[in-house]
Amino acid sequence: YELNQIHFDVASRGYDLDADWPNFARRAFSTPSAFLWKPPSRCSSINSLVSSYSHSQPQEVFPVSDLSLPGDLGEPSPCSVGESLRIELDQSELRRQELLEQVQKLNRETSDLRNVVKDLQGKLIVAQRSSDQQTGDRESANQLSPGKEAINTELQLRLTAAEEKNMELLSKLDKALKEKGEQTASYCESAWKIQELLEKLKTAEEERLEAKREAEDRARRCERLSQELRLIDEALGRLEELQSAVSRIQGALTLKEKEAGNLRAQLQDLQTWLECRERQGCSATCSHSQALQAHLLDVRKTLKIRERELATSSERIKHLEEKLEKLIIEKTVQKGVERVSELAESREALLEQLVSLRASEKHLRVRVEAANVCVEDRERKILEENLRLEEILQKTLVEKEAFQWQAKELDRANGELVERQSSLKTLLKTTQQELDSLTVNTLLLDKNLTASQRSQAELLEKIQETEAKLSHQTFERGLLQARVEELERRSADMQDEKGAAESNEKLRKPGAGRETPSAEPKENPFRLVIAEAQLELNAREMQRLQEEVVELRTQLLVGNEERVKVQALQEVTESSREDLRVLAEQLKAQVEELNRRHVDEILRSREREEALIRERDGEAQARAGLAAEVTARGEELDKLKARYDALCLENGDSREALHRANTETAELGVHVCMLTAENEEARLRWEGLATRLEELKEEAARDAESQKARIHRLHQENQRLLQENQRLLQELHNKESLVGAKEEARTELNQTQQEAEALREKGDAGPGNEASALSSQVQSSSESLNHALLQNHKNPEINLLKQELQEVEPRLNAKQEQVVELENKLKQIEEKNIQMAEFETLIQQKEEEIIHLKGNLSRSEGELAAAQRFCQEMSDNLRQLTQDKQTIDLRTAAELDDLYRTKINLEERLVELIREKDALWQKNDALEFEQKLRDEETERDVNHCVGCHTQFGWWLRKYNCRLCGRAFCYYCCSNTVSTQPGGSRERCCMRCYHQHSAVVERHPLEEGSNSGPGTPFSRLLQAGRALTTAPGADEGDKLDDGIFDIITEEEVSGVYDSDSVSFSTACSPGHGQQGAAQVNSSVSAGDITSEEVEDVSDAVQDAEIYLLKSGELTSGVHFTVDDISGFEDSCRELFIKSSCYSTISILMSAPGPTVTWTFTSEPKSISFCVVYRPSSDTPLERAKVLIPLTRCNAHKETIQGELKVRNPGEYTLVFDNSFSRFISKKVLYHLSLDQPAVHNGAGLL
């Protein structure tokens, strides 16, 4: 059989309708008369039935776009197969659109996840680069400390172990996820595994925090040790200051007056000149540094401007993406509008088919009613049909205007989309121009870098030239120093010769005076003049050479200062070059990132465009194959399953992305562990160095104390020597004859005393040289004393002095040995100082390494926190996706169940309707056969009454019965009946009158039997019919069709109107609350067990109890007082399948509180009632209905209600959807509880 182009086979279910045709119809096949009976077409019979029901409800116009209108077969009123099938098709279309939207949403989510994966890959590349840099730093640190190789091996072993652990964890996670994908029942196990992994992550985070605390403790220890080092340095500085003060005091005694004045003057001149040069160099360096700082500020400003431009460009890009999403949404809306237009066209085609079917049905009705309806009734019906047709035409015109207005709005929206697309293109052009400007700026910065590099090269050339000059000057200085040394040697030789000559002259004077007195006055003045001239020449040359030496020393100092300044400038230029190079690299990296982002955005936009094109093509193909999809629902289900598999694969991709994120977090954790290990090693080394430094400082303190003790002993010995010298001077003063020798000895002793004091002062500088000088001076003094003793060998006191000097000589030798020992000790102290300086530099390096490690640790912590946040977001997204998948699975399962049950119900209903239609056709054939017989009787010339057989004449007129059409007399045709509701009464014969009265007496019983005894809504329907009846639905409405047991269209429309009026008045928005309030007010007058509750209609109460007993429960939720108090402001969801109900049970342990509820339903209305039981074990037969079952338009308005608890027990809120056999519904509800302060009543509000 074919029903609205849907192929449906009835023979497979065992129905053979052809065998049930009446025998009189089969016998009538061979008679070729005008009233020949023909077997009707099944398709035409079903279509006529559909057109008859759709014609019986002209007041309802169902738009195509609204699929949530009443049309379920499970409603209390009987509905038509055509409307149910149409609603089913609309619902299938709606579900298909929802699934397509879900598929698009999941596609968008997968694209977002892929973008997130790309971002993660970029971050991973950056992390790898940072790790490469850190490995480079580690290699440099390894070069400094050779002991790090073993540590690196240990760290690598730990890394491999951690990586193996991570791989094991990942393998476990992959296995868990695969098991989750293969078996949906293992969701809980995988969730526990994920929870364990999260707990492991938490433990890793706690370990990281502990490591951070340890690093902070180490930093505090470092600060304490640095403070101690500072204190030690201050103490050493004080010691150095004391030593410098002692050296100044000792040096002040050894300074010569004239040479000191000259040297001070020269030094002051040199200092002034050096200060001028230093000021000039400082001004030059300051100007250069200021220029570099200005350049750096300019570069930073340009960088800030570029960053702002980047931020604005990123905001623009985001804005463009939002606009693109809006365009996509608008395109989808446009496509929906096109679909609506196509559906409107299909609706028009269906309406045309309906018109044709109605025409055929009208033709059939005309043929059926031709035997029973007079000409006036036919005309009246024709007029009514014309009026209905005119109304339909007006409605179609209104709909046409509405569709035209929608088409205009769509055209306007398309124009706006075109304008937005042009604006987006302009924005893309501007962003491209900005990128071009950024590239130009980078080129300019590169040019500036090349210029700075050239200037730096020039500076390096100048520095090389100055270094060459300095080397040349140093070479010349060496030559001059050698020459000065030669001249000094010559002058010393000459002075020695002069002294020898004078001594010889003194020795020769007495002998020569005796021997040759005549030659002496001739030779002596000549020699004296020559010697004096030579001395003057030598003194002048000495002065000149000294001046040249001073000038050369000043030039050397100036050259050294210039060299230092040039080196400082070179360092500044190198630092500035390095900064500029770093800035240039940063700019290049930023430009590359911008270009990469721009390319990525262009690729994304192209991919989106391609995806949109593909979606458009797919939608066009889907639009072309809509008819095939409607005819083959099984293929649609297969496609949906394929899409579901694709979504599962995409979900697997997202899970893989989550695995990658977890691996990255694990790698970051390993990196943090490595950093903490390195920090621990650095701390241990630093502690070792600190202990070594403390030991060195203690040794230095001990050495300083020993040196102080030795200096004190030397000072005491010097004092003793001074006392001895004073004693000797006193003895020499007593000797008048040896005045000159005494004076010379005194001068020599003073020199020795001064040299000893100089030894004390310059013990740190050059004790060996001074000791040698002292020994030479002692030797010279001894030689002079020997010479004097040779002159005065006869003087015994001089001999005594010689003996005393000989006794002093071993002491001086002992002092020389002590000085040598002091020199060795000083060398050791200097070596220790050098070691201390090296240790300080090492400590500074370690501190810098610790600071660098701290920076790396902070960066890694930030990266770890970002990765953890991203993992948390991904886990939240995964949880949301799993929840959405579960809800989608639940909905799809419910929809598939609904569709399957709907299919079964429709097939059974279709078979019933075909049987009923066949029965109607059989009655139609019987009517035609009887009409044929009647026509044969009326064709004869009847002259006698059929009842009393009296001949008709002038006094006895002939009357025709309005029901059977036979001729009777006035007395046999005096009965009247009403054939239509509200119409005039017509004459009929006695037989027809009795048959009509029998039908009227039998009709109420048949009406009760037709409504279905097994459903709770049949009783509600009986109660509704008993309370509210449609106007004109009296007993005379079914007289015409009572003979053949036919339910007329007026009866169907009347019952539907009465039920819809009763339900709409009871469940309209606001009226539901009024009805609930009325019931509450009626019930609140007494207790729950009072007689007023029992006065409620048994039919209504039995309906709720019967629903709870025999209906199918979708879900039941149980709450206590504590659960309700935990609701706060959130709403919860309750799902109700079609032809089922769901409950919310509230267990109240004590009377007094007031329970308040609010709820809304989607996509259509829902029925609601409240039932009370004293306990959960109480049988349902003893339950009391507080609020009867009421239809609420909760899809339009929020329904509110409250209930005051008078007795403890279980209060059940019932949401009923059993009247809907096709649509599953969702209820969003919220419960609250009010505890009263004082309570005295016992009623229910």
NORTAFEN-V6448 format. One record per residue. N is the residue number from 1. SS is DSSP state (H for helix, E for strand, - for the rest). Layout:
n=[N;N]
ss=[SS;SS]
This chain:
n=[1;2;3;4;5;6;7;8;9;10;11;12;13;14;15;16;17;18;19;20;21;22;23;24;25;26;27;28;29;30;31;32;33;34;35;36;37;38;39;40;41;42;43;44;45;46;47;48;49;50;51;52;53;54;55;56;57;58;59;60;61;62;63;64;65;66;67;68;69;70;71;72;73;74;75;76;77;78;79;80;81;82;83;84;85;86;87;88;89;90;91;92;93;94;95;96;97;98;99;100;101;102;103;104;105;106;107;108;109;110;111;112;113;114;115;116;117;118;119;120;121;122;123;124;125;126;127;128;129;130;131;132;133;134;135;136;137;138;139;140;141;142;143;144;145;146;147;148;149;150;151;152;153;154;155;156;157;158;159;160;161;162;163;164;165;166;167;168;169;170;171;172;173;174;175;176;177;178;179;180;181;182;183;184;185;186;187;188;189;190;191;192;193;194;195;196;197;198;199;200;201;202;203;204;205;206;207;208;209;210;211;212;213;214;215;216;217;218;219;220;221;222;223;224;225;226;227;228;229;230;231;232;233;234;235;236;237;238;239;240;241;242;243;244;245;246;247;248;249;250;251;252;253;254;255;256;257;258;259;260;261;262;263;264;265;266;267;268;269;270;271;272;273;274;275;276;277;278;279;280;281;282;283;284;285;286;287;288;289;290;291;292;293;294;295;296;297;298;299;300;301;302;303;304;305;306;307;308;309;310;311;312;313;314;315;316;317;318;319;320;321;322;323;324;325;326;327;328;329;330;331;332;333;334;335;336;337;338;339;340;341;342;343;344;345;346;347;348;349;350;351;352;353;354;355;356;357;358;359;360;361;362;363;364;365;366;367;368;369;370;371;372;373;374;375;376;377;378;379;380;381;382;383;384;385;386;387;388;389;390;391;392;393;394;395;396;397;398;399;400;401;402;403;404;405;406;407;408;409;410;411;412;413;414;415;416;417;418;419;420;421;422;423;424;425;426;427;428;429;430;431;432;433;434;435;436;437;438;439;440;441;442;443;444;445;446;447;448;449;450;451;452;453;454;455;456;457;458;459;460;461;462;463;464;465;466;467;468;469;470;471;472;473;474;475;476;477;478;479;480;481;482;483;484;485;486;487;488;489;490;491;492;493;494;495;496;497;498;499;500;501;502;503;504;505;506;507;508;509;510;511;512;513;514;515;516;517;518;519;520;521;522;523;524;525;526;527;528;529;530;531;532;533;534;535;536;537;538;539;540;541;542;543;544;545;546;547;548;549;550;551;552;553;554;555;556;557;558;559;560;561;562;563;564;565;566;567;568;569;570;571;572;573;574;575;576;577;578;579;580;581;582;583;584;585;586;587;588;589;590;591;592;593;594;595;596;597;598;599;600;601;602;603;604;605;606;607;608;609;610;611;612;613;614;615;616;617;618;619;620;621;622;623;624;625;626;627;628;629;630;631;632;633;634;635;636;637;638;639;640;641;642;643;644;645;646;647;648;649;650;651;652;653;654;655;656;657;658;659;660;661;662;663;664;665;666;667;668;669;670;671;672;673;674;675;676;677;678;679;680;681;682;683;684;685;686;687;688;689;690;691;692;693;694;695;696;697;698;699;700;701;702;703;704;705;706;707;708;709;710;711;712;713;714;715;716;717;718;719;720;721;722;723;724;725;726;727;728;729;730;731;732;733;734;735;736;737;738;739;740;741;742;743;744;745;746;747;748;749;750;751;752;753;754;755;756;757;758;759;760;761;762;763;764;765;766;767;768;769;770;771;772;773;774;775;776;777;778;779;780;781;782;783;784;785;786;787;788;789;790;791;792;793;794;795;796;797;798;799;800;801;802;803;804;805;806;807;808;809;810;811;812;813;814;815;816;817;818;819;820;821;822;823;824;825;826;827;828;829;830;831;832;833;834;835;836;837;838;839;840;841;842;843;844;845;846;847;848;849;850;851;852;853;854;855;856;857;858;859;860;861;862;863;864;865;866;867;868;869;870;871;872;873;874;875;876;877;878;879;880;881;882;883;884;885;886;887;888;889;890;891;892;893;894;895;896;897;898;899;900;901;902;903;904;905;906;907;908;909;910;911;912;913;914;915;916;917;918;919;920;921;922;923;924;925;926;927;928;929;930;931;932;933;934;935;936;937;938;939;940;941;942;943;944;945;946;947;948;949;950;951;952;953;954;955;956;957;958;959;960;961;962;963;964;965;966;967;968;969;970;971;972;973;974;975;976;977;978;979;980;981;982;983;984;985;986;987;988;989;990;991;992;993;994;995;996;997;998;999;1000;1001;1002;1003;1004;1005;1006;1007;1008;1009;1010;1011;1012;1013;1014;1015;1016;1017;1018;1019;1020;1021;1022;1023;1024;1025;1026;1027;1028;1029;1030;1031;1032;1033;1034;1035;1036;1037;1038;1039;1040;1041;1042;1043;1044;1045;1046;1047;1048;1049;1050;1051;1052;1053;1054;1055;1056;1057;1058;1059;1060;1061;1062;1063;1064;1065;1066;1067;1068;1069;1070;1071;1072;1073;1074;1075;1076;1077;1078;1079;1080;1081;1082;1083;1084;1085;1086;1087;1088;1089;1090;1091;1092;1093;1094;1095;1096;1097;1098;1099;1100;1101;1102;1103;1104;1105;1106;1107;1108;1109;1110;1111;1112;1113;1114;1115;1116;1117;1118;1119;1120;1121;1122;1123;1124;1125;1126;1127;1128;1129;1130;1131;1132;1133;1134;1135;1136;1137;1138;1139;1140;1141;1142;1143;1144;1145;1146;1147;1148;1149;1150;1151;1152;1153;1154;1155;1156;1157;1158;1159;1160;1161;1162;1163;1164;1165;1166;1167;1168;1169;1170;1171;1172;1173;1174;1175;1176;1177;1178;1179;1180;1181;1182;1183;1184;1185;1186;1187;1188;1189;1190;1191;1192;1193;1194;1195;1196;1197;1198;1199;1200;1201;1202;1203;1204;1205;1206;1207;1208;1209;1210;1211;1212;1213;1214;1215;1216;1217;1218;1219;1220;1221;1222;1223;1224;1225;1226;1227;1228;1229;1230;1231;1232;1233;1234;1235;1236;1237;1238;1239;1240;1241;1242;1243;1244;1245]
ss=[-;E;E;-;-;E;E;-;-;-;H;H;H;-;-;-;H;H;H;H;-;-;H;H;H;H;H;H;H;H;-;-;-;-;-;-;-;-;-;-;-;H;H;H;H;H;H;H;H;H;H;H;H;H;H;H;-;-;-;-;-;-;-;-;-;-;-;-;-;-;-;-;-;-;-;-;-;-;-;-;H;H;H;H;H;H;H;H;H;H;H;H;H;H;H;H;H;H;H;H;H;H;H;H;H;H;H;H;H;H;H;H;H;H;H;H;H;H;H;H;H;H;H;H;H;H;H;H;H;H;H;H;H;H;H;H;H;H;H;H;H;H;H;H;-;-;-;H;H;H;H;H;H;H;H;H;H;H;H;H;H;H;H;H;H;H;H;H;H;H;H;H;H;H;H;H;H;H;H;H;H;H;-;H;H;H;H;H;H;H;H;H;H;H;H;H;H;H;H;H;H;H;H;H;H;H;H;H;H;H;H;H;H;H;H;H;H;H;H;H;H;H;H;H;H;H;H;H;H;H;H;H;H;H;H;H;H;H;H;H;H;H;H;H;H;H;H;H;H;H;H;H;H;H;-;-;H;H;H;H;H;H;H;H;H;H;H;H;H;H;H;H;H;H;H;H;H;H;H;H;H;H;H;H;H;H;H;H;H;H;H;H;H;H;H;H;H;H;H;H;H;H;H;H;H;H;H;H;H;H;H;H;H;H;H;H;H;H;H;H;H;H;H;H;H;H;H;H;H;H;H;H;H;H;H;H;H;H;H;H;H;H;H;H;H;H;H;H;H;H;H;H;H;H;H;H;H;H;H;H;H;H;H;H;H;H;H;H;H;-;-;-;-;-;H;H;H;H;H;H;H;H;H;H;H;H;H;H;H;H;H;H;H;H;H;H;H;H;H;H;H;H;H;H;H;H;H;H;H;H;H;H;H;H;H;H;H;H;H;H;H;H;H;H;H;H;H;H;H;H;H;H;H;H;H;H;H;H;H;H;H;H;H;H;H;H;H;H;H;H;H;H;H;H;H;H;H;H;H;H;H;H;H;H;H;H;H;H;H;H;H;H;H;H;H;H;H;H;H;H;H;H;H;H;H;H;H;H;H;H;H;H;H;H;H;H;H;H;H;H;H;H;H;H;H;H;H;H;H;H;H;H;H;H;H;-;H;H;H;H;H;H;H;H;H;H;H;H;H;H;H;H;H;H;H;H;H;H;H;H;H;H;H;H;H;H;H;H;H;H;H;H;H;H;H;H;H;H;H;H;H;H;H;H;H;H;H;H;H;H;H;H;H;H;H;H;H;H;H;H;H;H;H;H;H;H;H;H;H;H;H;H;H;H;H;H;H;H;H;H;H;H;H;H;H;H;H;H;H;H;H;H;H;H;H;H;H;H;H;H;H;H;H;H;-;H;H;H;H;H;H;-;H;H;H;H;H;H;H;H;H;H;H;H;H;H;H;H;H;H;H;H;H;H;H;H;H;H;H;H;H;H;H;H;H;H;H;H;H;H;H;H;H;H;H;H;H;H;H;H;H;H;H;H;H;H;H;H;H;H;H;H;H;H;H;H;H;H;H;H;H;H;H;H;H;H;H;H;H;H;H;H;H;H;H;H;H;H;H;H;H;H;H;H;H;H;H;H;H;H;H;H;H;H;-;-;-;-;H;H;H;H;H;H;H;H;H;H;H;H;H;H;H;H;H;H;H;H;H;H;H;-;H;H;H;H;H;H;H;H;H;H;H;H;H;H;H;H;H;H;H;H;H;H;H;H;H;H;H;H;H;-;-;-;-;H;H;H;H;H;H;H;H;H;H;H;H;H;H;H;H;H;H;H;H;H;H;H;H;H;H;H;H;H;H;H;H;H;H;H;H;H;H;H;H;H;H;H;H;H;H;H;H;H;H;H;H;H;H;H;H;H;H;H;H;H;H;H;H;H;H;H;H;H;H;H;H;H;H;H;H;H;H;H;H;H;H;H;H;H;H;H;H;H;H;H;H;H;H;H;H;H;H;H;H;H;H;H;H;H;H;H;H;H;H;H;H;H;H;H;H;H;H;H;H;H;H;H;H;H;H;H;H;H;H;H;H;H;H;H;H;H;H;H;H;H;H;H;H;-;-;-;-;E;-;-;-;-;-;-;E;-;-;-;-;-;-;-;E;E;-;-;-;-;-;-;E;E;-;-;-;-;-;-;E;E;E;E;-;-;-;-;-;-;E;E;E;E;-;H;H;H;H;H;H;H;H;H;H;H;H;H;H;H;H;H;H;H;H;H;-;-;-;-;-;H;H;H;H;H;H;H;H;H;H;H;H;-;-;-;-;-;-;-;H;H;H;H;-;-;-;-;-;-;-;-;-;-;H;H;H;H;H;H;H;H;H;H;H;H;H;H;H;H;H;H;H;-;-;-;H;H;H;H;H;H;H;H;H;H;H;H;H;-;-;-;-;-;-;-;H;H;H;H;-;-;-;H;H;H;H;H;H;H;H;H;H;H;H;H;-;-;E;E;E;E;E;E;E;-;H;H;H;H;H;-;-;-;-;-;-;E;E;E;E;E;-;-;-;-;E;E;E;E;E;E;E;E;-;-;-;-;-;E;E;E;E;E;E;E;E;E;-;-;-;E;E;E;E;E;E;E;E;-;-;-;-;-;-;H;H;H;-;E;E;E;E;E;E;E;E;E;-;-;-;-;-;-;E;E;E;E;E;E;-;-;-;-;E;E;E;E;E;E;E;E;-;-;-;-;-;-;-;-;E;E;E;E;E;E;E;E;E;E;-;-;-;-;-;-;-;-;-;-;-]
